[in-house]
Amino acid sequence: MSQGRLKDQVAIVTGAGRGLGEAICYGLAGEGAIVCPWDIAGESVAKVGEKLKQDYGCCGRVARVDVTQALEVENEVSQVVKEFGHLDILIANAGILHAYDITEFPEDVWRKVIEVNLTGYFICAKYAARVMKEQRRGVIVQVNSKSGKKGSFRNSAYAASKFGGIGFTQSIALDLAPYGVRVNAVCPGNLLDSPLWQESLFEQYAKKWGISKEEVRKKYIEQVPLGRPCTYQDVINVILFLCDERSSYMTGQAINVTGGQEMR
């Protein structure tokens, strides 16, 4: 097992079944954390648990959890604490994206995006904070987005959920500061190699604009001052920093990881 900066700290990661959430699990485990992966996709998150055991020699509780269901979240947080005695880190990563022009946006889809991205974050933070407040220590990190800092074309529900997430992060950072619990957000740029882009967005934008997927990729990279897309490791580096004592004087922050594309 790693003897890293997060040795034996217990971390819950939501949306851990694939993509960035899965990569975050491995990043935390590489620093010695006991990682408890959660996802609504039970089969996918079980595979992540197996890989954690195989590659890092340790895995916490693996659970199928719907972050919008308070009872599921409360029960699983209780089980984690019962098994390990403490909860040190929550990475609130679970999220969905549906894009429509505002005149065509179905109300039920709008509500679903808000429910998962914002209310799900609230529910997970609420029950994690109960434990951390009693311990008088802990770290909560929300995976937000550059869309939490600036409006996003035909992406109003997602941007609204992410703007709300930053407001929520700042607010509960104030609530929890007297108890030694820190709350921050990380705002990635476009993760062009993620499943969302590879399996959906490239094709959608190529069709909409009448260009190739390669041209779509080039178009998005050209918007970044540093000239490359955001990677999982770029985001993980910041999350690891926010989880350990190097960031002990930071709370209520929303840190851009956008290659200069967003600077506020």
Buried (B, 14 or more C-beta within 10 A) or exposed (E): EBEBBBEEBBBBBBBBBBBBBBBBBBBBBBBBBBBBBBBBBEEBBBBBBEBBEEEBEBBBBBBBBBBBEBEBBBBBBBEBBEEBEBBBBBBBBBBBBEBBEEEEBEEEBBEBBBBBBBBBBBBBBBBBBBBBBEBEBBBBBBBBBBBBBBEBEBBBBBBBBBBBBBEBBBEBBEEBEEBBBBBBBBBBBBBBEBEBBBEEBBEEBBEEEEEEBEBBBEEBBEEBEEEEBBBBEBBBBBBBBBBBEEBEEBBBBBBBBBBEBBEE
